[in-house]
């Protein structure tokens, strides 16, 4: 009897152990989920490798080509203009004929006079006229420069972002000591961020020019007989020409600076911590 009870007790313990073990066994759903996670991680690693390959090709091959390309653009129209009067654009807003006022009372033309009924009758000003050209066109020379430089600014922003991700992926985990190479990476990363932010600011400069010019042209249309407004539009166009030319020079300089800085420190950027320096510490 005692032996039977012992056998039954042992069977119950074995059954409980089997059930408990089976509870922690992975199911097919768990296996599928783990496979999805591994696939996602493989895609992330593939993305990192592609960023590294693109960035190195960009620095070694594309950057020198960009510098030569910008030098050629700066030596050709519309960015090359020896006479700034070529930048001017005809607004095609005519000056209206002077208004002749017949004043039989001998008062100045602009003075108000009271009528017998007690109301005031002001002398009317110039009539509103329709522009002969229908609208005031934009400056074609400046617009040609803007159409050329805007894709180059966008290209610089995108490529700076790619370099920023490349250097970020190369930064090793934080450790004590042997951080000289990491400091070079951080210095390079800071320079890339500066280039990216300055390039994005160039877009604001272009939009501000068109807004300012539109306000001045509206002044010319409202006061066509005042030459100062017309002259201000010309001065603004000349200023924008010089500004766009300097902007293109700055873009070229950014490429040249990044290329010089990265190529000189390529070894430290790619391998900030070497095995030899670690062994020398001990």
C-alpha positions in Angstrom: 0.0 0.0 0.0 2.8 2.4 0.9 4.6 1.5 -2.3 1.5 2.3 -4.4 1.1 5.7 -2.7 4.7 6.4 -3.4 4.4 5.5 -7.0 1.3 7.7 -7.4 3.0 10.6 -5.7 6.1 10.3 -8.0 3.8 10.2 -11.1 2.1 13.4 -10.0 5.4 15.1 -9.4 6.6 14.1 -12.9 3.4 15.3 -14.5 3.6 18.7 -12.7 7.2 19.1 -13.8 6.3 18.3 -17.4 3.4 20.8 -17.4 5.6 23.5 -15.8 8.4 22.9 -18.4 5.9 23.0 -21.3 4.6 26.3 -20.1 7.9 28.0 -20.8 8.6 26.3 -24.2 8.5 28.8 -27.1 5.4 28.5 -29.4 5.3 29.0 -33.2 4.0 32.5 -32.7 7.0 33.3 -30.5 9.4 31.9 -33.2 7.7 34.0 -35.9 7.9 37.2 -33.8 11.6 36.6 -33.1 12.3 36.0 -36.8 10.6 39.3 -37.6 12.8 41.1 -35.0 15.9 39.5 -36.5 14.8 40.6 -40.0 14.3 44.2 -38.8 17.7 44.2 -37.2 19.3 42.9 -40.4 17.6 45.7 -42.4 18.9 48.3 -39.9 22.4 47.0 -40.2 22.1 47.0 -44.0 20.9 50.6 -43.9 24.0 51.6 -41.7 26.3 49.8 -44.2 24.8 51.6 -47.1 25.1 55.0 -45.3 28.8 54.3 -44.7 29.4 53.3 -48.3 27.6 56.3 -49.7 29.3 58.7 -47.3 32.8 57.5 -48.2 32.1 57.7 -51.9 30.7 61.2 -51.4 33.8 62.5 -49.7 36.3 60.7 -51.9 34.7 61.2 -55.3 31.7 63.6 -55.3 33.0 66.4 -53.2 36.0 67.2 -55.5 33.6 67.1 -58.5 31.2 69.5 -56.7 34.1 72.0 -56.0 35.1 72.0 -59.7 31.5 72.3 -60.8 30.9 75.4 -58.6 34.1 77.1 -59.9 32.8 76.7 -63.4 29.4 78.1 -62.6 31.0 81.1 -60.9 32.9 81.9 -64.1 29.8 81.8 -66.4 26.6 83.9 -66.7 24.3 84.6 -64.9 26.7 84.4 -61.9 29.5 86.3 -63.8 28.4 89.9 -64.5 31.0 92.6 -64.8 28.5 95.4 -65.4 25.8 95.4 -62.6 23.4 97.4 -64.9 22.8 94.1 -66.7 21.1 92.9 -63.5 18.4 95.6 -63.7 15.0 94.8 -64.9 12.5 97.2 -66.6 9.4 97.4 -64.4 7.3 98.7 -67.3 5.4 101.0 -65.0 4.9 104.3 -66.9 4.8 107.7 -65.3 1.3 109.2 -65.7 0.7 112.5 -67.3 0.8 115.4 -64.8 -2.7 116.4 -63.5 -3.7 120.0 -64.4 -6.1 121.5 -61.9 -8.1 124.6 -62.8 -8.7 126.6 -59.6 -10.7 129.8 -60.2 -10.5 130.9 -56.6 -6.8 131.4 -56.6 -6.2 128.8 -53.9 -3.4 126.3 -54.0 -4.3 123.1 -55.9 -4.3 120.8 -52.9 -6.2 123.1 -50.6 -9.8 122.2 -49.6 -12.5 124.7 -50.1 -15.9 124.9 -48.5 -19.0 124.9 -50.7 -22.0 127.0 -50.0 -23.9 124.0 -48.6 -21.3 123.6 -45.9 -19.7 120.4 -47.2 -16.0 120.1 -48.2 -14.9 119.3 -51.7 -11.3 118.1 -51.9 -9.4 118.3 -55.2 -9.1 114.9 -56.6 -5.7 113.3 -57.2 -4.3 111.2 -60.0 -6.6 108.6 -61.5 -5.9 104.9 -61.0 -4.6 103.5 -64.2 -4.1 99.9 -65.5 -0.5 98.8 -66.1 0.1 98.4 -69.9 1.9 95.1 -69.5 -0.8 93.7 -67.3 1.6 92.7 -64.5 5.1 93.6 -63.3 7.4 90.7 -64.2 10.1 89.3 -61.9 13.8 90.0 -62.5 14.8 87.4 -65.1 18.5 87.6 -64.3 18.0 87.1 -60.5 15.4 84.4 -61.1 17.9 82.5 -63.4 20.4 82.6 -60.5 17.8 81.4 -58.0 16.7 78.5 -60.2 20.4 77.4 -60.5 21.3 77.7 -56.9 18.3 76.3 -55.1 18.9 72.6 -56.2 22.5 73.0 -55.1 21.4 74.2 -51.6 19.0 71.3 -51.3 21.8 68.9 -52.4 24.2 70.3 -49.8 21.6 69.9 -47.0 20.9 66.3 -47.9 24.6 65.4 -48.3 25.4 67.0 -45.0 22.7 65.0 -43.3 24.1 61.8 -44.8 27.6 62.7 -43.5 26.1 63.5 -40.1 24.6 60.0 -39.9 27.8 58.4 -41.1 30.0 59.9 -38.4 27.3 59.2 -35.8 27.3 55.5 -36.7 31.1 55.4 -36.3 31.2 56.8 -32.8 32.0 53.9 -30.4 30.4 53.2 -27.1 31.3 55.5 -24.2 34.5 54.3 -22.3 37.0 55.8 -20.0 40.2 57.0 -21.7 41.4 56.7 -25.3 38.9 59.3 -26.5 41.1 61.4 -28.7 39.7 59.8 -31.9 36.2 60.3 -30.5 36.9 64.0 -30.0 37.9 64.3 -33.7 34.6 62.6 -34.6 32.6 65.1 -32.5 34.5 68.0 -34.0 33.7 66.8 -37.5 30.1 66.2 -36.5 29.9 69.8 -35.2 31.3 71.2 -38.5 28.8 69.2 -40.5 25.9 70.4 -38.4 27.0 74.0 -38.9 27.1 73.5 -42.7 23.7 71.9 -42.6 22.1 74.8 -40.7 23.7 77.5 -42.7 22.7 75.9 -46.0 19.1 75.7 -44.8 19.2 79.4 -43.9 20.0 80.3 -47.5 16.4 79.5 -48.5 15.0 82.2 -46.2 17.3 84.7 -47.8 15.7 84.0 -51.2 12.1 84.3 -50.0 12.9 87.5 -48.2 14.2 89.1 -51.4 11.1 88.4 -53.3 8.9 89.7 -50.5 10.9 92.9 -50.2 10.9 93.5 -53.9 7.2 93.0 -54.2 6.6 95.7 -51.6 8.9 98.1 -53.4 7.3 97.4 -56.7 3.9 98.1 -55.2 5.3 101.5 -54.0 6.4 102.2 -57.6 3.0 101.4 -58.9 1.3 103.5 -56.3 3.8 106.5 -56.6 5.1 106.1 -60.2 6.3 109.7 -60.2 8.8 109.2 -57.4 12.1 108.0 -58.9 13.6 107.0 -55.5 11.4 103.9 -55.4 12.5 102.8 -58.8 16.1 103.3 -57.8 15.6 101.3 -54.7 14.4 98.4 -56.8 17.5 98.5 -58.9 19.7 98.6 -55.8 17.9 95.7 -54.3 18.4 93.6 -57.5 22.2 94.4 -57.5 22.4 93.5 -53.8 20.6 90.2 -54.4 23.0 89.4 -57.3 26.0 89.9 -55.1 24.3 87.9 -52.3 23.5 84.9 -54.5 27.1 84.9 -55.9 28.5 84.9 -52.3 26.1 82.2 -51.4 27.4 80.0 -54.2 30.9 80.7 -53.0 29.9 79.7 -49.5 28.5 76.4 -50.7 31.7 75.7 -52.6 33.7 76.6 -49.5 31.6 74.3 -47.3 32.3 71.4 -49.7 36.0 72.2 -49.7 36.2 72.5 -45.9 34.3 69.3 -45.3 36.4 67.4 -47.8 39.7 68.7 -46.4 38.7 68.1 -42.8 37.4 64.5 -43.4 40.2 63.3 -45.7 42.8 64.5 -43.2 41.2 62.7 -40.3 39.7 59.8 -42.2 41.6 57.2 -40.2 40.6 58.6 -36.8 37.0 59.1 -37.9 36.6 55.5 -39.1 38.7 53.9 -36.2 38.7 56.3 -33.3 40.1 53.7 -30.9 43.0 51.4 -32.0 44.0 48.2 -30.3 47.6 49.4 -30.0 46.7 52.4 -27.9 44.6 50.2 -25.6 47.5 47.8 -25.0 49.8 50.8 -24.3 47.7 51.8 -21.4 48.6 48.6 -19.5 
